[in-house]
Each structure stands twice: as C-alpha cells, then as structure tokens.
Amino acid sequence: MAALTFTPATQSPSYLRLVRASAVYDLVVTAGFATPWTFALLHAGLDAASGALGLRGFPEPDLMQVFYATLMGSVVVVWSLLRVVRPQAIHGLFDGIARVLFSSAMVYALAHGGPELLWGFLVAEAAWGVAQLGPWLRQGQGRLLPRPGAGRQGA
C-alpha cells in the first residue's frame, strides 16, 4: 500500500490549528450527546429552538435512538479530545472523511422530513470537511489517497 504524503499545507501550524479548532467545535456541539441524561436536555433544547424558529420539531426518541445518539456522542467526544490534545495532519484527513459521512446522513434525514434545524449543522459540517480535506485534495490532484503504486521504489 502506498504511503500518505504529507505536504507543507497539511503539516503547517495553521492546518494543525484548524484540526484543533474543528475538535473544539465538535466538543461544544456533541458533548450533550455523550450520556442519556445530557441527551434528554439537549433534545428538549433543540426541539424548543426549532419551535421558536417556526421549524419542524424533533420527534421523541425511543430507547434505541437514545442508545445510538449517546454512542455517537461518546465516540465523537473522545475523538475530539484526541484532536485537541494531539492534533496531527492525519487526524484532519480522517476527520474530514467522517464529516462527509455525517453530512451524508444529515442530507438523508433532511430529504426524508428530518428537522430543518439540521440545515445549520449540515452547513457547519460541510464547511469543516472542505477546510480539512482541501489541502489533501489539492496535493493529490483530486484524490484523497495516492494512486496505487505511487511512491514505490523502482516502480
């Protein structure tokens, strides 16, 4: 397997600050998802915010939805703490990929009648993803990973 190439753009102090800033954003946005008790408070707050803005409210979660929400929240909190304490360029790449996946899930939910408040989260998620993946895409001419065989000695 070809190795990832780190360019000056992905190794710059400004890129590592971006990785750390995205982690701080994630901590602020997802900490409330980390436990069933904080999730209940967060869910009520998001539902109230939707109502105050005249948007569709959030459906009442069942036990398994709470389980998956808190599972996601706890994993994202730990992943965010790693990026705050020890930001690395590779963390920005993988976080950017995760943001594409999260954005896809949000688009799916919105397309199927999900709460319109998700639009705000989608915009932020997409912006962080573009910011973190951009340097990797530019270095690989539109590819996130090097071409197979690229960088091999004697190839």
Backbone hydrogen bonds in HBPLUS format (Angstrom, degrees):
<---DONOR---> <-ACCEPTOR-->    atom                        ^
c    i                          cat <-CA-CA->   ^        H-A-AA   ^      H-
h    n   atom  resd res      DA  || num        DHA   H-A  angle D-A-AA Bond
n    s   type  num  typ     dist DA aas  dist angle  dist       angle   num
A0010-THR N   A0007-THR O   3.09 MM   3  5.42 120.4  2.47 105.3 118.7     1
A0011-GLN N   A0007-THR O   3.02 MM   4  6.19 134.8  2.23 150.4 164.0     2
A0012-SER N   A0008-PRO O   2.96 MM   4  5.70 111.7  2.45 139.8 150.8     3
A0015-TYR N   A0012-SER O   3.10 MM   3  5.32 124.5  2.42 102.0 115.4     4
A0016-LEU N   A0012-SER O   3.16 MM   4  6.53 162.2  2.19 155.3 160.0     5
A0017-ARG N   A0013-PRO O   2.89 MM   4  6.13 145.1  2.02 143.6 153.5     6
A0018-LEU N   A0014-SER O   3.01 MM   4  6.22 145.7  2.13 137.5 146.5     7
A0019-VAL N   A0015-TYR O   2.95 MM   4  6.33 154.0  2.02 149.7 156.2     8
A0020-ARG N   A0016-LEU O   3.04 MM   4  6.27 158.3  2.09 142.3 147.9     9
A0021-ALA N   A0017-ARG O   2.78 MM   4  5.99 158.7  1.83 148.5 155.0    10
A0022-SER N   A0018-LEU O   2.90 MM   4  6.11 157.4  1.96 151.3 156.6    11
A0023-ALA N   A0019-VAL O   3.19 MM   4  6.40 143.0  2.34 137.2 147.0    12
A0023-ALA N   A0020-ARG O   3.06 MM   3  5.04 121.6  2.42  94.2 109.3    13
A0024-VAL N   A0020-ARG O   2.98 MM   4  6.36 151.8  2.06 151.1 158.8    14
A0025-TYR N   A0021-ALA O   2.98 MM   4  6.26 162.5  2.01 151.1 155.5    15
A0026-ASP N   A0022-SER O   2.97 MM   4  6.19 158.7  2.02 140.9 146.8    16
A0027-LEU N   A0023-ALA O   2.91 MM   4  6.21 153.9  1.98 148.3 155.1    17
A0028-VAL N   A0024-VAL O   3.05 MM   4  6.34 161.9  2.08 153.6 157.6    18
A0029-VAL N   A0025-TYR O   2.93 MM   4  6.17 163.8  1.95 157.1 161.8    19
A0030-THR N   A0026-ASP O   2.76 MM   4  5.67 156.9  1.82 151.9 157.6    20
A0031-ALA N   A0027-LEU O   3.03 MM   4  5.35 142.7  2.17 137.0 140.9    21
A0033-PHE N   A0030-THR O   2.85 MM   3  5.31 155.2  1.91 116.6 124.8    22
A0034-ALA N   A0031-ALA O   3.13 MM   3  5.44 166.5  2.14 114.4 118.5    23
A0039-PHE N   A0035-THR O   2.87 MM   4  5.93 154.9  1.93 150.8 159.0    24
A0040-ALA N   A0036-PRO O   3.04 MM   4  6.16 150.0  2.13 137.3 143.9    25
A0041-LEU N   A0037-TRP O   3.37 MM   4  6.67 156.9  2.42 142.0 146.9    26
A0042-LEU N   A0038-THR O   2.87 MM   4  6.10 163.5  1.89 152.8 157.9    27
A0043-HIS N   A0039-PHE O   2.73 MM   4  5.82 167.8  1.74 156.4 159.7    28
A0044-ALA N   A0040-ALA O   3.11 MM   4  6.23 162.1  2.14 141.9 146.5    29
A0045-GLY N   A0041-LEU O   2.97 MM   4  6.20 154.1  2.04 145.6 153.3    30
A0046-LEU N   A0042-LEU O   2.81 MM   4  6.08 161.4  1.85 159.4 163.9    31
A0047-ASP N   A0043-HIS O   2.92 MM   4  6.06 158.8  1.97 149.6 155.8    32
A0048-ALA N   A0044-ALA O   2.93 MM   4  6.09 156.6  1.98 143.9 150.5    33
A0049-ALA N   A0045-GLY O   2.90 MM   4  6.10 156.2  1.96 146.2 153.0    34
A0050-SER N   A0046-LEU O   2.94 MM   4  6.14 156.9  1.99 145.8 151.9    35
A0051-GLY N   A0047-ASP O   3.00 MM   4  6.27 162.3  2.03 148.9 153.4    36
A0052-ALA N   A0048-ALA O   2.87 MM   4  6.10 159.0  1.92 151.3 157.0    37
A0053-LEU N   A0049-ALA O   3.06 MM   4  6.24 140.0  2.22 142.5 152.3    38
A0053-LEU N   A0050-SER O   3.18 MM   3  5.22 128.8  2.45  95.9 109.2    39
A0055-LEU N   A0050-SER O   2.78 MM   5  4.87 162.6  1.81 154.1 148.3    40
A0054-GLY N   A0051-GLY O   3.03 MM   3  4.98 157.3  2.08 102.5 109.4    41
A0066-VAL N   A0062-ASP O   3.03 MM   4  6.33 157.0  2.09 157.2 164.0    42
A0067-PHE N   A0063-LEU O   2.94 MM   4  6.22 155.1  2.00 145.6 153.2    43
A0068-TYR N   A0064-MET O   2.90 MM   4  6.16 166.9  1.92 151.9 153.6    44
A0069-ALA N   A0065-GLN O   2.86 MM   4  5.96 156.7  1.92 145.2 152.5    45
A0070-THR N   A0066-VAL O   2.91 MM   4  6.04 162.9  1.94 151.6 155.7    46
A0071-LEU N   A0067-PHE O   2.86 MM   4  6.03 146.8  1.97 146.1 156.4    47
A0072-MET N   A0068-TYR O   2.94 MM   4  6.06 167.8  1.95 147.8 150.8    48
A0073-GLY N   A0069-ALA O   2.86 MM   4  6.05 161.1  1.90 143.9 150.1    49
A0074-SER N   A0070-THR O   2.89 MM   4  5.93 162.5  1.93 143.3 147.3    50
A0075-VAL N   A0071-LEU O   3.11 MM   4  6.27 161.4  2.15 149.5 154.4    51
A0076-VAL N   A0072-MET O   2.92 MM   4  6.08 166.6  1.94 157.7 161.7    52
A0077-VAL N   A0073-GLY O   2.94 MM   4  6.06 153.9  2.01 145.9 153.2    53
A0078-VAL N   A0074-SER O   3.16 MM   4  6.34 163.0  2.19 144.4 148.2    54
A0079-TRP N   A0075-VAL O   2.91 MM   4  6.10 166.3  1.92 153.8 158.1    55
A0080-SER N   A0076-VAL O   2.80 MM   4  5.87 152.1  1.88 144.4 152.3    56
A0081-LEU N   A0077-VAL O   2.93 MM   4  6.19 155.7  1.99 147.9 154.2    57
A0082-LEU N   A0078-VAL O   3.10 MM   4  6.41 154.8  2.16 149.8 155.8    58
A0083-ARG N   A0079-TRP O   3.23 MM   4  6.55 157.1  2.29 144.1 149.5    59
A0084-VAL N   A0080-SER O   2.89 MM   4  6.19 139.9  2.05 148.2 160.4    60
A0085-VAL N   A0081-LEU O   2.92 MM   4  6.05 171.4  1.93 155.2 157.1    61
A0086-ARG N   A0082-LEU O   2.78 MM   4  5.67 161.5  1.81 150.8 157.0    62
A0091-HIS N   A0088-GLN O   2.99 MM   3  5.24 129.3  2.26 102.6 116.3    63
A0092-GLY N   A0088-GLN O   3.33 MM   4  6.82 144.4  2.46 145.4 154.8    64
A0092-GLY N   A0089-ALA O   2.96 MM   3  5.18 123.8  2.28 101.4 115.8    65
A0093-LEU N   A0089-ALA O   3.18 MM   4  6.64 150.2  2.27 148.8 157.0    66
A0094-PHE N   A0090-ILE O   3.06 MM   4  6.35 172.5  2.07 154.2 154.6    67
A0095-ASP N   A0091-HIS O   2.81 MM   4  5.85 151.8  1.89 144.1 153.1    68
A0096-GLY N   A0092-GLY O   2.90 MM   4  5.92 152.8  1.97 139.9 147.4    69
A0097-ILE N   A0093-LEU O   3.05 MM   4  6.39 152.5  2.13 147.4 154.8    70
A0098-ALA N   A0094-PHE O   2.95 MM   4  6.19 157.4  2.00 143.9 150.2    71
A0099-ARG N   A0095-ASP O   2.90 MM   4  6.17 146.9  2.01 145.6 154.9    72
A0100-VAL N   A0096-GLY O   3.13 MM   4  6.49 141.4  2.28 141.3 150.9    73
A0100-VAL N   A0097-ILE O   3.12 MM   3  5.16 125.2  2.43  96.0 109.9    74
A0101-LEU N   A0097-ILE O   3.17 MM   4  6.57 156.0  2.23 148.3 154.2    75
A0102-PHE N   A0098-ALA O   2.84 MM   4  6.16 163.0  1.86 154.8 159.4    76
A0103-SER N   A0099-ARG O   2.82 MM   4  5.84 159.3  1.86 142.0 148.5    77
A0104-SER N   A0100-VAL O   2.95 MM   4  6.12 152.5  2.02 143.1 150.5    78
A0105-ALA N   A0101-LEU O   3.06 MM   4  6.39 153.7  2.13 147.7 154.3    79
A0106-MET N   A0102-PHE O   2.97 MM   4  6.30 151.1  2.05 147.9 156.2    80
A0107-VAL N   A0103-SER O   2.88 MM   4  6.16 160.3  1.92 154.2 159.1    81
A0108-TYR N   A0104-SER O   2.97 MM   4  6.17 160.2  2.01 147.3 152.8    82
A0109-ALA N   A0105-ALA O   2.95 MM   4  6.20 160.2  1.99 145.8 151.0    83
A0110-LEU N   A0106-MET O   2.85 MM   4  6.08 165.0  1.87 154.6 158.7    84
A0111-ALA N   A0107-VAL O   2.86 MM   4  6.00 156.6  1.92 150.2 156.9    85
A0112-HIS N   A0108-TYR O   3.13 MM   4  6.31 127.4  2.43 138.9 151.8    86
A0112-HIS N   A0109-ALA O   3.13 MM   3  5.17 138.9  2.31  97.2 108.9    87
A0114-GLY N   A0109-ALA O   2.69 MM   5  4.84 145.5  1.81 144.5 141.7    88
A0113-GLY N   A0110-LEU O   3.27 MM   3  5.31 152.1  2.35 113.9 110.1    89
A0118-LEU N   A0115-PRO O   3.03 MM   3  5.94 167.4  2.04 123.8 127.8    90
A0119-TRP N   A0116-GLU O   2.99 MM   3  5.77 161.6  2.02 121.9 126.2    91
A0120-GLY N   A0117-LEU O   3.25 MM   3  5.95 135.9  2.46 115.5 122.6    92
A0121-PHE N   A0118-LEU O   3.03 MM   3  5.12 113.5  2.49  99.2 115.2    93
A0122-LEU N   A0118-LEU O   2.78 MM   4  6.02 155.2  1.84 158.5 166.9    94
A0123-VAL N   A0119-TRP O   2.96 MM   4  6.19 161.7  1.99 154.4 157.6    95
A0124-ALA N   A0120-GLY O   3.24 MM   4  6.47 165.6  2.26 144.2 147.8    96
A0125-GLU N   A0121-PHE O   2.84 MM   4  5.98 162.2  1.87 149.7 155.5    97
A0126-ALA N   A0122-LEU O   2.86 MM   4  5.98 168.0  1.87 155.0 157.9    98
A0127-ALA N   A0123-VAL O   2.97 MM   4  6.11 157.8  2.02 146.5 153.1    99
A0128-TRP N   A0124-ALA O   2.97 MM   4  6.21 165.4  1.99 155.6 158.4   100
A0129-GLY N   A0125-GLU O   2.97 MM   4  6.15 156.8  2.03 145.8 153.1   101
A0130-VAL N   A0126-ALA O   2.88 MM   4  6.11 165.5  1.90 155.7 158.4   102
A0131-ALA N   A0127-ALA O   2.97 MM   4  6.11 165.2  1.99 149.9 154.5   103
A0132-GLN N   A0128-TRP O   2.98 MM   4  6.13 154.1  2.05 147.9 154.1   104
A0133-LEU N   A0129-GLY O   2.83 MM   4  5.88 155.1  1.89 152.1 159.5   105
A0134-GLY N   A0130-VAL O   2.82 MM   4  5.47 146.2  1.93 144.0 151.1   106
A0136-TRP N   A0133-LEU O   3.01 MM   3  5.28 117.6  2.41 106.4 122.3   107
A0137-LEU N   A0133-LEU O   2.85 MM   4  6.07 158.8  1.90 162.4 169.7   108
A0138-ARG N   A0134-GLY O   2.90 MM   4  6.11 162.2  1.93 159.7 164.4   109
A0139-GLN N   A0135-PRO O   3.13 MM   4  6.21 155.6  2.19 139.1 145.2   110
A0140-GLY N   A0136-TRP O   3.13 MM   4  6.25 145.2  2.26 141.4 150.1   111
A0142-GLY N   A0137-LEU O   2.78 MM   5  4.62 174.2  1.79 147.0 146.6   112
A0143-ARG N   A0140-GLY O   3.11 MM   3  4.86 148.2  2.22  96.6 106.4   113
A0150-ALA N   A0147-ARG O   2.93 MM   3  5.36 162.3  1.96 135.5 138.7   114
A0152-ARG N   A0149-GLY O   3.30 MM   3  5.72 158.5  2.35 131.9 129.6   115
